[in-house]
Amino acid sequence: MTRLPAAYVAEWGLTVTGEPVAGQGAVRVPVTAEDGTPAVLKVARPDAERAGELPALQHWAGRGAVRVLRADPRRGALLLERTGPDDLDSSLDHVAAAREVAALYPLLHVPASPVLPDLRPLVTGWLDQVTALPRDAALPRRFVEQALAAAPGLLAGGDRAVLHGDLHGGTVRRSARGDGGWLATDPSGHAGDPAYEVAPLLWHRWDDLGDDPGHGICDRFWAVVDESGLDERRTRDWVVVRAVTALARTTGLGRDDARVTRAVVLCKAMQAV
């Protein structure tokens, strides 16, 4: 265990009950709180794109998401409710998992608190990187132009709700509260348009899409839209914008890179829905 998590174990009177797990810029340590509550100590490095994690979790207050038991936001430490061992990816097929995630949207997409970071400056910065792409970039130019054309309307309209930002079957885990429900974990936390939320559900679990990934993406898309009632056009446009901006932030891409291929398949699928 690294020095900083060990310091919190001592300061907060925690008992370590398992091995630390490092990943995605954070260290997670299974612990028991002073009162005997099973918990997870999460210590993350500073990340401007994830600055809203704590305010989002506090705003949800355990409704559809893990509870915060204690926090030191200055040093990036959270003591979180411990979930069960299963996530949606290990429990359901990819379309059913997408539908279950969408069923959490009404709990999570509540009116945003003023303390949450606004999504719009973040996306605007990403779009600047898209605009700077050379015309011979690996991603087909028609999708670049589609994203740039759709973005102003997306950023100008829509409701301002609390967003998770990376919600998919791997970030939704089984509750240990005894109700058998599902809880969102590891949000980036922003205030913005709920239709922004869908893209990770479509590009996650790519290997489960089979020999015709475009068809599988469409199946997921309609499962989410039907379950959530999101506007299908806004959702489609956000998927394209997120796919294009994600590639624009990735260096060293060639036309045969698997990430480019997946983005192209995703954007093409959005033309069919």
Disulfide bonds with the S-S distance in Angstrom:
none
